[in-house]
């Protein structure tokens, strides 16, 4: 493991303007890690604390934020300023090694390719883990993260915040009340990666040939982490300008992200996996724009086949991104589907909902007015971050409702869809063996190469 020194105040200020001075906190000031501390607060470290990670740290700010780690000080500047007493690191491996006696839990908001190495390292040290979505970068990583969480008994949570909401429970209650009958068809969509008029991030492009200087404040080698080394570079942003990999244009690159299905299906498809208990698909196929080995296609339509389970029939779920949409059902009565959403098609009716597992409604509107709300049969959540914090303190992994015990199989199923995108053929899937019976070439993408020092997922 490489040893990197803590960042000095001079370096920090030089890399990220307007960042206030920070202080290192002696261990005796923090007290004992864990819920036996005098304050009964968790001692939390953050890995990837800019952008989405900044929001996650804010979500757990009722606890003690004792250490912060980010390879990109430009992105992390605001969070570092907000928590001046937290130690600052660039390398999560160094932070976890040095701070393991001082922390109870880790919040991971880094890009997708960092999730598994960071989370598994933390879990093996006995630390609770909150990890942004998608939980993992590959199918194997999702499986292994789920296994390690079970082996270590730590409390985990994936960052699909809508899983704690009222809407998700309403989907379950509508469907279990039988108002739309048996569901055999589900459509899920998102406007990510966008349209030529409004791209969210670049996709459908090749790798730049030439590199550019790495900006001050960014440790490019650490940001790459387990990914194969490449020069820092500029590329077309889809709007007529240029972009760079970080802090926010990495998601469409296969080496770093999972595309729109990783970014938004974990939100928008969550009601289907939760209410229908979908489990693993048996086959997946994809229709896409042009493909290459560097970035995801500009748009995808991915069809998942899920087998019957209990008294639920087999289900076909179709995912649409890049501004592709399912046909608008006549029950919408001329209204638009919206940029993000989910549609359940039952043999007695249809249930439509918005992004992030928001509250659903029966269509047409007359059916909703006639039926009203289903009976409440599920307990409500105190909040996405709140339930994770409480579960950590109680040592009860099942109390965090998007824990890896749920989010792992969910993420794994979605990422099987990306196998069909990459292979451009129907992929039959055996979840028990984690292999494709008809596509042995899928083995090339079920797991991935890790650079030396970052092969931490075994």
C-alpha positions as CSV (number, residue, x, y, z in Angstrom):
1,X,0.0,0.0,0.0
2,X,1.4,3.4,-0.9
3,X,2.0,5.9,1.8
4,X,0.9,9.5,1.1
5,X,1.3,12.3,3.6
6,X,-1.6,14.3,4.9
7,X,-2.3,17.5,2.9
8,X,-0.9,20.7,4.3
9,X,-2.9,23.8,4.6
10,X,-0.8,25.6,2.1
11,X,-1.4,22.9,-0.5
12,X,-5.1,22.8,0.2
13,X,-5.6,26.5,-0.1
14,X,-3.6,26.5,-3.3
15,X,-5.6,23.7,-4.8
16,X,-9.1,24.9,-3.8
17,X,-9.6,28.7,-3.3
18,X,-11.6,29.9,-0.4
19,X,-11.2,26.7,1.6
20,X,-10.8,27.5,5.3
21,X,-8.0,26.2,7.5
22,X,-8.5,22.7,8.9
23,X,-7.1,21.0,12.0
24,X,-6.2,17.5,12.7
25,X,-8.2,16.0,15.5
26,X,-6.3,14.0,18.2
27,X,-7.8,10.6,19.0
28,X,-8.4,11.5,22.6
29,X,-10.7,14.4,21.5
30,X,-12.8,12.0,19.4
31,X,-13.3,9.6,22.2
32,X,-13.9,5.9,21.6
33,X,-15.2,5.0,18.1
34,X,-18.7,3.4,18.2
35,X,-22.0,3.9,20.0
36,X,-20.4,3.6,23.4
37,X,-18.9,7.1,23.0
38,X,-20.2,9.8,25.3
39,X,-22.1,11.6,22.6
40,X,-23.7,8.4,21.2
41,X,-22.8,9.6,17.7
42,X,-21.2,7.6,15.0
43,X,-17.7,8.7,13.9
44,X,-17.9,8.9,10.1
45,X,-15.3,9.2,7.4
46,X,-16.1,10.2,3.8
47,X,-14.6,8.9,0.6
48,X,-15.4,11.1,-2.4
49,X,-16.9,14.1,-0.7
50,X,-17.6,16.5,-3.6
51,X,-20.7,16.5,-5.8
52,X,-23.1,13.7,-4.8
53,X,-20.8,12.8,-2.0
54,X,-21.2,16.3,-0.5
55,X,-24.9,15.7,-0.2
56,X,-24.4,12.3,1.5
57,X,-22.1,13.9,4.1
58,X,-24.7,16.5,4.7
59,X,-27.2,13.7,5.1
60,X,-25.2,12.2,8.0
61,X,-24.0,15.5,9.5
62,X,-25.9,14.9,12.7
63,X,-23.0,12.5,13.5
64,X,-19.3,13.2,14.0
65,X,-17.5,13.8,10.6
66,X,-14.0,13.0,11.6
67,X,-12.1,12.3,8.3
68,X,-12.6,13.3,4.6
69,X,-10.9,11.8,1.6
70,X,-11.0,12.9,-2.1
71,X,-8.5,12.7,-4.9
72,X,-9.9,15.9,-6.3
73,X,-9.6,18.8,-3.9
74,X,-11.4,21.1,-6.3
75,X,-14.6,19.1,-6.0
76,X,-14.1,18.5,-2.3
77,X,-13.4,22.1,-1.3
78,X,-16.8,23.0,-0.1
79,X,-17.1,19.9,2.1
80,X,-13.7,20.4,3.6
81,X,-14.5,24.0,4.4
82,X,-17.7,22.9,6.1
83,X,-16.0,20.4,8.4
84,X,-12.8,22.1,9.5
85,X,-12.0,19.6,12.3
86,X,-12.0,16.6,9.9
87,X,-8.7,15.1,8.9
88,X,-8.1,15.3,5.1
89,X,-6.7,12.5,3.0
90,X,-6.3,11.9,-0.7
91,X,-5.9,8.0,-0.7
92,X,-8.8,6.1,0.9
93,X,-6.5,3.2,1.6
94,X,-4.3,5.4,3.8
95,X,-7.3,7.0,5.5
96,X,-8.8,3.6,6.4
97,X,-5.5,2.3,7.7
98,X,-4.7,5.3,9.8
99,X,-8.2,6.1,11.1
100,X,-9.6,2.6,11.6
101,X,-9.6,2.9,15.4
102,X,-11.3,6.3,15.2
103,X,-14.2,5.6,12.9
104,X,-17.4,3.6,13.0
105,X,-18.7,4.1,9.5
106,X,-17.7,5.2,6.0
107,X,-19.8,7.2,3.4
108,X,-18.7,6.6,-0.2
109,X,-19.6,9.2,-2.8
110,X,-16.7,8.5,-5.2
111,X,-17.3,7.4,-8.9
112,X,-18.6,3.9,-9.6
113,X,-15.3,2.3,-10.2
114,X,-14.1,3.1,-6.6
115,X,-17.2,1.8,-4.8
116,X,-16.2,-1.9,-4.4
117,X,-12.5,-1.4,-3.5
118,X,-13.4,1.2,-0.9
119,X,-16.5,-0.5,0.5
120,X,-15.0,-3.9,0.8
121,X,-11.8,-2.6,2.5
122,X,-14.0,-0.7,5.0
123,X,-16.3,-3.7,5.7
124,X,-13.4,-6.0,6.3
125,X,-12.2,-3.5,8.9
126,X,-15.6,-3.9,10.5
127,X,-16.9,-0.5,9.4
128,X,-20.5,0.2,8.5
129,X,-20.8,1.5,4.9
130,X,-23.1,3.9,3.1
131,X,-22.3,3.7,-0.7
132,X,-23.7,5.9,-3.4
133,X,-25.5,4.3,-6.4
134,X,-25.0,2.2,-8.3
135,X,-23.7,0.1,-5.5
136,X,-21.0,-1.5,-7.8
137,X,-19.3,-1.1,-11.2
138,X,-19.6,-4.8,-12.3
139,X,-21.8,-7.8,-11.7
140,X,-19.1,-9.6,-9.7
141,X,-18.5,-6.5,-7.5
142,X,-22.2,-6.4,-6.6
143,X,-22.1,-10.1,-5.6
144,X,-18.9,-9.8,-3.6
145,X,-20.0,-6.6,-1.8
146,X,-23.2,-8.4,-0.8
147,X,-21.2,-11.4,0.5
148,X,-18.7,-9.4,2.5
149,X,-21.5,-7.4,4.1
150,X,-23.1,-10.7,5.2
151,X,-19.8,-12.1,6.4
152,X,-18.8,-9.1,8.5
153,X,-22.3,-8.3,9.8
154,X,-21.9,-4.5,9.2
155,X,-24.8,-2.2,8.4
156,X,-24.9,-1.1,4.8
157,X,-27.0,1.2,2.6
158,X,-27.0,2.1,-1.1
159,X,-27.8,5.7,-2.1
160,X,-31.2,5.3,-3.8
161,X,-32.9,7.8,-1.5
162,X,-36.4,7.1,-2.8
163,X,-36.3,3.6,-1.2
164,X,-37.1,5.3,2.1
165,X,-40.0,7.3,0.7
166,X,-43.8,7.1,0.9
167,X,-44.0,6.4,-2.9
168,X,-42.1,3.1,-2.8
169,X,-44.5,1.8,-0.1
170,X,-47.5,2.9,-2.1
171,X,-46.4,0.9,-5.1
172,X,-46.2,-2.2,-2.9
173,X,-49.6,-1.5,-1.4
174,X,-51.4,-0.7,-4.7
175,X,-50.0,-3.9,-6.3
176,X,-50.5,-6.2,-3.3
177,X,-54.1,-4.9,-3.0
178,X,-54.7,-6.3,-6.5
179,X,-56.1,-3.1,-8.0
180,X,-54.3,-3.6,-11.3
181,X,-54.3,-7.3,-11.2
182,X,-51.4,-9.5,-12.2
183,X,-48.4,-7.6,-13.5
184,X,-46.6,-9.1,-16.5
185,X,-45.1,-6.0,-18.0
186,X,-43.1,-3.0,-16.7
187,X,-41.6,0.0,-18.5
188,X,-39.0,2.2,-16.9
189,X,-37.3,5.2,-18.5
190,X,-34.9,8.1,-17.9
191,X,-33.7,11.1,-20.0
192,X,-30.1,10.2,-19.1
193,X,-27.7,10.4,-21.0
194,X,-29.9,13.0,-22.6
195,X,-30.5,14.3,-26.1
196,X,-28.2,16.2,-28.5
197,X,-30.1,19.3,-27.2
198,X,-29.6,18.5,-23.5
199,X,-26.9,15.9,-22.9
200,X,-26.3,14.9,-19.3
201,X,-22.8,13.7,-20.0
202,X,-20.9,12.5,-23.1
203,X,-21.5,9.0,-24.5
204,X,-21.0,7.4,-27.8
205,X,-17.5,8.8,-28.3
206,X,-14.0,7.3,-28.5
207,X,-11.1,7.9,-26.2
208,X,-9.1,11.1,-26.8
209,X,-5.8,10.6,-28.4
210,X,-3.9,13.3,-26.7
211,X,-3.6,14.2,-23.0
212,X,-3.6,17.6,-21.3
213,X,-1.9,18.8,-18.0
214,X,-3.6,17.6,-14.8
215,X,-5.1,20.6,-13.0
216,X,-3.9,21.7,-9.6
217,X,-5.8,19.9,-6.8
218,X,-6.4,16.7,-8.7
219,X,-4.3,13.6,-8.0
220,X,-5.1,11.9,-11.3
221,X,-3.4,8.6,-10.5
222,X,-5.5,8.2,-7.3
223,X,-8.7,9.3,-9.1
224,X,-8.1,6.5,-11.6
225,X,-7.7,4.0,-8.7
226,X,-8.3,0.5,-10.0
227,X,-8.9,1.6,-13.6
228,X,-6.2,1.2,-16.3
229,X,-4.0,4.2,-16.5
230,X,-4.8,6.8,-19.2
231,X,-3.8,10.4,-19.6
232,X,-6.0,13.2,-18.4
233,X,-7.8,14.6,-21.5
234,X,-10.5,16.7,-23.0
235,X,-13.3,15.4,-25.3
236,X,-16.5,16.7,-26.9
237,X,-19.2,17.5,-24.3
238,X,-22.1,17.1,-26.7
239,X,-23.0,20.7,-26.5
240,X,-20.4,22.0,-28.9
241,X,-17.8,22.5,-26.2
242,X,-15.3,20.3,-24.4
243,X,-15.3,18.3,-21.1
244,X,-12.9,16.4,-18.9
245,X,-13.4,13.2,-17.0
246,X,-13.9,14.7,-13.6
247,X,-15.5,16.0,-11.6
248,X,-18.7,15.0,-13.4
249,X,-18.3,13.6,-17.0
250,X,-17.0,10.1,-16.1
251,X,-20.3,8.3,-15.9
252,X,-20.6,7.4,-19.6
253,X,-17.1,5.8,-19.8
254,X,-17.0,2.0,-19.3
255,X,-13.9,2.2,-17.2
256,X,-15.4,4.5,-14.6
257,X,-19.3,4.4,-14.8
258,X,-22.3,2.3,-15.6
259,X,-24.2,4.9,-17.8
260,X,-27.8,5.8,-17.3
261,X,-28.9,2.4,-16.0
262,X,-26.4,2.8,-13.2
263,X,-27.4,6.4,-12.5
264,X,-31.2,6.2,-12.7
265,X,-32.5,2.7,-12.9
266,X,-31.5,2.2,-9.3
267,X,-34.1,5.0,-8.6
268,X,-36.8,4.5,-11.3
269,X,-36.8,0.7,-11.4
270,X,-36.7,0.3,-7.6
271,X,-40.5,0.1,-7.3
272,X,-40.5,-2.9,-9.7
273,X,-37.8,-4.8,-7.9
274,X,-39.4,-4.0,-4.5
275,X,-43.1,-4.5,-5.2
276,X,-42.7,-7.5,-7.5
277,X,-39.7,-9.2,-5.9
278,X,-38.1,-9.6,-9.3
279,X,-34.8,-11.1,-8.3
280,X,-32.4,-12.0,-11.1
281,X,-33.3,-12.0,-14.8
282,X,-33.1,-15.2,-16.9
283,X,-32.3,-13.3,-20.2
284,X,-31.5,-9.8,-21.3
285,X,-31.3,-8.2,-24.8
286,X,-30.6,-4.6,-26.0
287,X,-31.3,-2.3,-28.8
288,X,-28.9,0.6,-28.9
289,X,-27.3,3.3,-31.0
290,X,-23.7,2.7,-32.3
291,X,-21.4,1.0,-29.8
292,X,-17.7,1.2,-29.0
293,X,-15.3,-0.1,-26.3
294,X,-14.8,3.2,-24.6
295,X,-18.3,4.7,-23.8
296,X,-21.8,3.6,-23.6
297,X,-24.1,4.2,-26.5
298,X,-26.0,7.5,-26.8
299,X,-29.3,5.6,-26.1
300,X,-30.3,2.1,-25.0
301,X,-33.5,0.0,-24.8
302,X,-32.9,-3.0,-22.7
303,X,-35.4,-5.8,-22.2
304,X,-35.2,-8.0,-19.1
305,X,-37.0,-11.4,-18.7
306,X,-37.8,-12.3,-15.1
307,X,-39.2,-15.7,-14.2
308,X,-42.5,-16.4,-12.3
309,X,-42.1,-16.4,-8.5
310,X,-44.8,-17.7,-6.1
311,X,-48.2,-16.4,-7.3
312,X,-46.6,-13.7,-9.5
313,X,-46.4,-14.5,-13.2
314,X,-43.2,-13.9,-15.4
315,X,-42.4,-10.3,-15.9
316,X,-40.9,-8.5,-18.9
317,X,-39.3,-5.2,-17.9
318,X,-38.0,-2.7,-20.5
319,X,-35.6,0.1,-19.7
320,X,-35.3,3.2,-21.9
321,X,-32.6,5.9,-21.7
322,X,-31.2,8.7,-23.9
323,X,-34.7,10.2,-24.4
324,X,-36.2,7.0,-25.7
325,X,-39.7,6.4,-24.3
326,X,-42.2,3.6,-24.2
327,X,-45.4,4.1,-26.2
328,X,-47.8,6.4,-24.3
329,X,-50.7,4.4,-23.0
330,X,-54.2,5.6,-24.0
331,X,-55.1,5.9,-20.4
332,X,-53.0,9.0,-20.2
333,X,-55.7,10.7,-22.2
334,X,-53.3,12.9,-24.2
335,X,-50.9,13.8,-21.4
336,X,-47.1,13.2,-21.6
337,X,-45.2,10.4,-19.8
338,X,-42.5,12.8,-18.6
339,X,-38.7,12.5,-18.8
340,X,-38.4,9.9,-16.0
341,X,-40.8,7.3,-14.7
342,X,-42.2,3.8,-14.4
343,X,-45.3,2.1,-15.7
344,X,-46.8,-1.1,-14.4
345,X,-49.1,-2.9,-16.8
346,X,-51.5,-5.3,-15.0
347,X,-54.4,-7.4,-16.5
348,X,-56.8,-5.1,-14.6
349,X,-55.2,-1.7,-15.0
350,X,-52.1,0.5,-15.1
351,X,-50.0,2.2,-12.4
352,X,-47.8,5.2,-13.3
353,X,-45.1,6.9,-11.2
354,X,-42.4,9.6,-11.5
355,X,-38.7,9.6,-11.0
356,X,-37.0,8.3,-7.7
357,X,-39.9,6.1,-6.7
358,X,-42.2,9.1,-6.3
359,X,-45.9,8.6,-5.5
360,X,-47.7,6.6,-8.1
361,X,-51.2,7.0,-9.5
362,X,-53.7,4.8,-11.3
363,X,-54.5,5.8,-14.9
364,X,-56.8,7.0,-16.2
365,X,-57.5,9.7,-13.7
366,X,-61.1,8.5,-13.2
367,X,-59.8,5.2,-11.9
368,X,-57.6,6.9,-9.4
369,X,-60.5,9.0,-8.1
370,X,-62.7,6.0,-7.9
371,X,-60.1,3.9,-5.9
372,X,-58.3,6.4,-3.8
373,X,-55.3,5.1,-1.7
374,X,-54.6,1.5,-0.8
375,X,-54.6,0.4,2.8
376,X,-51.4,1.0,4.6
377,X,-49.7,-2.3,5.3
378,X,-46.0,-1.4,5.4
379,X,-44.2,0.5,8.1
380,X,-42.9,3.9,7.0
381,X,-39.2,4.9,7.2
382,X,-37.8,7.7,9.4
383,X,-35.7,8.7,6.4
384,X,-33.0,7.3,4.2
385,X,-30.0,8.4,6.1
386,X,-31.8,8.3,9.5
387,X,-32.6,4.6,9.1
388,X,-29.0,3.8,8.2
389,X,-27.7,5.7,11.2
390,X,-30.1,4.1,13.6
391,X,-29.3,0.6,12.1
392,X,-25.6,1.2,12.6
393,X,-26.1,2.1,16.2
394,X,-28.4,-0.9,16.8
395,X,-26.2,-3.2,14.8
396,X,-29.2,-4.4,12.8
397,X,-28.3,-4.7,9.0
398,X,-31.9,-5.5,8.0
399,X,-33.1,-2.2,9.4
400,X,-31.4,-0.3,6.6
401,X,-33.9,-1.1,3.9
402,X,-31.6,-0.5,1.0
403,X,-28.8,-2.4,2.6
404,X,-26.5,-4.5,0.4
405,X,-28.7,-7.5,1.2
406,X,-31.3,-5.8,-1.0
407,X,-29.3,-3.4,-3.1
408,X,-26.7,-6.0,-4.1
409,X,-29.0,-8.4,-6.0
410,X,-30.9,-5.4,-7.4
411,X,-27.7,-3.8,-8.8
412,X,-26.5,-7.1,-10.1
413,X,-29.6,-7.6,-12.1
414,X,-29.4,-4.2,-13.6
415,X,-25.8,-4.6,-14.6
416,X,-26.6,-7.8,-16.4
417,X,-28.5,-5.4,-18.8
418,X,-25.2,-3.7,-19.6
419,X,-23.7,-7.1,-20.7
420,X,-26.3,-7.2,-23.5
421,X,-25.4,-3.6,-24.4
422,X,-21.7,-4.5,-24.7
423,X,-22.2,-7.8,-26.5
424,X,-25.0,-6.7,-28.8
425,X,-26.8,-10.0,-28.4
426,X,-29.3,-11.7,-26.3
427,X,-27.6,-12.8,-23.0
428,X,-29.1,-15.7,-21.2
429,X,-28.3,-15.5,-17.5
430,X,-27.6,-18.0,-14.7
431,X,-27.5,-16.0,-11.5
432,X,-26.3,-19.1,-9.4
433,X,-23.1,-19.5,-11.4
434,X,-22.9,-15.9,-12.4
435,X,-22.3,-17.0,-16.0
436,X,-24.1,-16.7,-19.4
437,X,-24.8,-20.2,-20.8
438,X,-25.0,-18.8,-24.4
439,X,-22.4,-16.0,-24.2
440,X,-19.1,-17.2,-22.7
441,X,-17.6,-13.9,-23.9
442,X,-19.7,-12.2,-21.2
443,X,-17.0,-13.4,-18.8
444,X,-14.9,-10.5,-20.1
445,X,-17.3,-8.0,-18.5
446,X,-18.8,-9.8,-15.5
447,X,-15.6,-8.8,-13.7
448,X,-12.7,-6.5,-14.7
449,X,-9.0,-5.7,-14.5
450,X,-7.7,-4.0,-11.4
451,X,-4.5,-2.0,-11.2
452,X,-1.8,-3.1,-8.7
453,X,-2.7,-1.9,-5.2
454,X,-6.4,-1.6,-5.9
455,X,-7.4,-5.3,-6.4
456,X,-9.2,-5.2,-3.1
457,X,-12.5,-6.9,-4.0
458,X,-11.5,-10.6,-3.5
